[in-house]
Amino acid sequence: MSDVAVQVANDIQVALDADQLDLPSLPEVALEIRDVAESETVSAVTLAAVVDKDPGLAAQLVRVANSPMFRATRSIDDLSQAISRLGVEYAANIITGLAMQQMFQATTELIDKKMRQVWRQSTQVAAWSSILCKKYTRLRPDQATLAGLTHTIGVLPILSWVEENDHIVRDGMTLDRIIDAIHPSIGTMILQRWNFAEEIVAVPESYQNLDRHAVAPDYIDIVSISSIICQHDGDQNAIEDEWDSTDAFERIGIPAQLDDDDFASIAEEVTEVQDVFG
């Protein structure tokens, strides 16, 4: 890292350690939905009443219910029916992820560009995570989707700090180096404060550890593989080169030699799922 990147990363870490770095809160609609979903009297109708307060999120949730993740034979356009198809917990997790898009807003050109890039990459990783999870594991696709959407959530407070100190960081390369250095630990702290499940909290600090050993496939594996695929922009040869050096491929059960038609079919589903997130 450059001297500037090192200094800024250190300054942000000091602010974090001193509890002086503003960590993002979940959007109000996401908090309300989680509260309702945890109620003993929750139903598709009561959850729909909350989601329907945000027409944009409601429309997205219906699109999720009609997406390739479910391969339903009948298309639906009713929000309560969509939640019934997904299940209350699944719907609440997906809405939480969708609502996070509201957090990716900035006022300066450099930060706005980076936020859009981070959200786009997060939705791509989330889409791959959901499809790979459903195809190769018995893990929950909704949790995999949420893990994908939040695996770089630690970038947000970094960007907020840089936006307030835009006289220090003026170029994208320096910004990327700062992000790479500290976003995982910050992401873990954010997800802990949001009371997310431990299996998701563990993802930001571990998904880049390709030598990690685990006894069974988990959401870290799913996000690791999805991230690799996205980094290589779906280049099968490059992805296959990663197979030997990444234990997660074997744990998940993805073959070393990917079938062209099978991969193309998965990629098509991923594109349709990613479109849901906008």
Sequence and secondary structure as in RCSB ss.txt:
>XXXX:A:sequence
MSDVAVQVANDIQVALDADQLDLPSLPEVALEIRDVAESETVSAVTLAAVVDKDPGLAAQLVRVANSPMFRATRS
IDDLSQAISRLGVEYAANIITGLAMQQMFQATTELIDKKMRQVWRQSTQVAAWSSILCKKYTRLRPDQATLAGLT
HTIGVLPILSWVEENDHIVRDGMTLDRIIDAIHPSIGTMILQRWNFAEEIVAVPESYQNLDRHAVAPDYIDIVSI
SSIICQHDGDQNAIEDEWDSTDAFERIGIPAQLDDDDFASIAEEVTEVQDVFG
>XXXX:A:secstr
  HHHHHHHHHHHHHHHTT S      HHHHHHHHHHTSTT  HHHHHHHHTTSHHHHHHHHHHHTSTTT  SS 
   HHHHHHHH HHHHHHHHHHHHGGGG   SSHHHHHHHHHHHHHHHHHHHHHHHHHHHH SS HHHHHHHHHH
TTTTHHHHHHHHHHTTTT  SHHHHHHHHHHHHHHHHHHHHHHTT  HHHHTHHHHTT TT   SS  HHHHHHH
HHHHHHTTT HHHHHHHHTT HHHHHHT  SS  HHHHHHHHHHHHHHHHHH 
